[in-house]
């Protein structure tokens, strides 16, 4: 009798050992319109200490990436100085469709509270035309409170995830 193995999703701060994964990262052209490639986002993280790069692992293998950005990122979207901005979120093309995005968003509350105990909210901006991402964020508990902003690809929803309890 064989035992089915369930792959697990986890979050980990970026380490140099993940660099080759970031260089060989691929997204569909339609996805590149809405997010930064990890290698580009990582350059900004090296320049700004308030940007914290996070790698999404799937069964211990790097499968995705995002950045948690402090007040300098948040202030364009909220007055909450205890919030962080989720930005540059993506799943590497070969790993898409496996539930990794939903799993990583579910882990976000616990990860943020563990590593940023003063943070009480995660905020993100998602394009109105990026329906797939909106669905993932909503399933993960993000709420549209009605705020909008303009981005390089047009109007964006501002979503909020409260961290009080998880």
N, C-alpha and C positions, 0 to 999 in steps of 0.2 A: 504494500500500500504506500503510495507516495503522498507526501504532505505538500499542499499548495503553499507557495511562498508569497507573502504579501509584501510588495515593495513599499518602502516608507519614504515620506517626504520630511525633510528637516531643513532648518535654517542655520546658517553659520556666517559669521563675519568673514569677509574676503581675506584670503591669505595668498602669498606669492605663488604657492603651488597651483592655484587656480588660473594663473595668467594664460597658459596655453589654451585653456578652455574658452577664455574670453576672446582671444584672438581668432579662434576658429568658430565663432558663434554665427548662426544664421537665422534670419527672419525673412518672411515674405515681404516683398516691396510694399504691399498694403499695410503691413505692420510697422515697417520702418517709418512711415509717415507720422506715427503716433508716439514713438518712443526712441530713446537714444540707445545705440548699441552699447553693450557693457564696456568695451574698451574705451569708448569716448567718454562715458559717464565716469569711469575710473580715473581718467586724467583730471576731471574736475574735482574728484574726491581728493586727489593728491594736492590740489591747489587750495582747497577749502576744508578746514578741519571739522566744520559742522556737517559735512556729508559723510555718511557711514555706509560703505558698500556691503551688501549682503548677498551671499550665494545661496540659491535654492538647491538642495541636494535631493536626488531621487535614488534611493537604494545606494546611498553613499557616493553617487556620481553627480558632478555639477550639471544641473539641468536648467537653471534659470538665474535671474539676477534682478536686484533692485537696490535703490538707495533710500536710506532714511535721512532726511535733511532737516536740520534744526531751524531756528527762528528766521534766518535769512531766506529760507525757502518758503516758510509758512506765511510770512507777513503779507505776501501778495494776495492771499486767499482768506486769511482769518486774523482776528486780533488776539487769539489764544496763544500766549507765549509759552504755554506748556504743551503745545502740539508739535508734531513732526510731520513733514511732508513725505509721502511715499512717491517716488519718482523713478523714471527709467526702468519700470517694471516690464519684464518679458520672460518668456519661456523659450529656450533654444528649439528651433524647428523640429529636430528629430524627436524631441520629448513632448511635443504638443499632442493633445488629445488623450492623455493618460490620467487626467485628474490632478496633475501636479499644481496647476494654478490655484484651483479651489483648495487643495490641501495646504498650500503655502499661505494663503490668505487666512485660513482658519488658525494657523500657528502664529500669525502676526501679533495678536493681542498679548499672548504669553511672552513672546520674544521681546516685544517692546517694553513690557512691564519689568521683565527680568533685567534688561540691559540699560533701560532709561527710566528708572523708578519715578522720576518727577513728571514724566510725560503722561497726560491724561486723554490724549486724542491723537489719532492719525488722520491726516487730511490727504486727499489726492484730487487731481484734476484729470478728467477723462473726456475726450472729445464726444460730442453729440453723435457723430457718425460711427464711433467705435462701440458698436452694440455688444460684440462678444466680450470685451473687457468690462463693460457696464454690468453684464450678467454675472460675471465672476465676482466682481466687487460686491454687488448686492447680495449674492449668495453667501459671501463671507461676512456680512453684517454691516457693510458700509451703507449709509443713509444719505439720500439726496435731500438737503434742507432748503433747496430752492435757490441757492447762490450760483451765479454763473460768472465766467471770466472768458476773455478772448485769448486764444493761443495762436501759434503759428499756423495751425491747420483749422482755425475757426473757433466757434463757440465751444466752451467746455462746461460740463457739470462739475461742481465741487462736492465731493462726497466726504462724509465724516464717519469715523469709527471711534466710539467712546471706549475708553480703556478702564473705566472704574471697576468693572467686574469681568472676570473671564472664567 
